[in-house]
Amino acid sequence: MQIRSGRTAAAATLDALDTGIIDMLRVNGRATNQEIAEKLSVTAATVSSRLRRLEEVGASRVVAVTDFSAHGLNVLIAVGVKVSGREVQDVARDLARLPEVLSANIMNGAHDIELLVALHDFSEINLFLLDHVAGIAGVDHLAPGIAADIIKFEFNVAPLR
Amino acid sequence: MNGYQLDDLDRRIIEKLGHDARVSNRQIAAELKVTEGTIRSRIKRLQVEGLIQFTVVTDFRVAGSPNLVMLGIHADPSRVAALARQIAEIPEINCVIVLLGRYSLLAMGLFTSIEQLNAMIFTRIRALEGVRDVETSISVHNVKYEVGLARITGPKSVGKD
């Protein structure tokens, strides 16, 4: 059974050259168009136009991923939120506006919304949860967990459009 | 977390790369009024220190519109560290966090099929020694996702310049 169906993009069919370029960039996202072109025996202009097209159709994009610590963010918390008396969608949208929130998902499970939140230090947890989050209408219950260690964090699929 | 202290130039380079990961060293150098060699060595150092990496992100829809699944795992405390490593080795799992409070471990993955998810939980996770309970919840809607922030844990792959 498919969890979700009928939304696979048809516009972005990738050919062998596209996947060749993507594979090279996966290894080195800063490879120049010239370097990629030489490896794949095409011109730099072709690489450039292919990359532009991939980005325009929203199929894939090279991103710079920075570590939390590069921004002084030393605390990661995972917060389950239960909602009452208000549309979950509206509460999630309000929560997503908080700059500390890295991700917000509406869930089918024990909690209505799951947040991943990055903070500078422990002293910010109180203010964030009990002031910013608890202050949003419809937030009924919070289940926070503090990350003691992050073993793996590799998402290479994301909403790009 | 990390011994390397970022200075103002590092932060400005990170900001430029956050907007466009493919911007050339020459262009960054011109905008920040330093030499191209300085930009090249700064980026290299950030990569070696595990503070930045460049990767290709594929759009959800192109990847078949998978759903984010969160697994809250309760485990024997003496087995948590070993379980975190074992679960991180499962290719379908994108993220493993040792958590304090809600669960022993929080694992996340992207799935397109309920059967595939169920099979993985039963054969690859519940079967592990020390796992007591797995609470599964499925994201039905992603409201926010910051693609450029993560914990960089992988091997330090630094392309040639």
Interface residues (C-beta under 8 A of the other chain):
Chain A: M1 Q2 I3 R4 S5 R7 T8 A9 A12 L14 I22 L25 R26 V27 N28 G29 R30 A31 T32 L51 G58 A59 S60 R61 V62 V63 A64 V65 T66 D67 F68 S69 A70 H71 L73 N74 L76 A78 G80 Q89 A92 R93 L95 A96 V101 L102 S103 A104 N105 I106 M107 N108 G109 A110 H111 E114 A118 A143 P144 G145 I146 A147 A148 D149 I150 I151 K152 F153 E154 F155 N156 V157 A158 P159 L160 R161
Chain B: M1 N2 L6 D10 I14 L17 G18 A21 R22 S24 I43 L46 G50 L51 I52 Q53 F54 T55 V56 V57 T58 D59 F60 R61 V62 A63 G64 S65 P66 N67 L68 M70 G72 A84 R85 I87 A88 I93 N94 C95 V96 I97 V98 L99 L100 G101 R102 Y103 L106 L110 F111 T112 S113 I114 E115 L117 E135 T136 S137 I138 S139 V140 H141 N142 V143 K144 Y145 E146 V147 G148 L149 A150 R151 I152 T153 G154 S157 G159 K160 D161
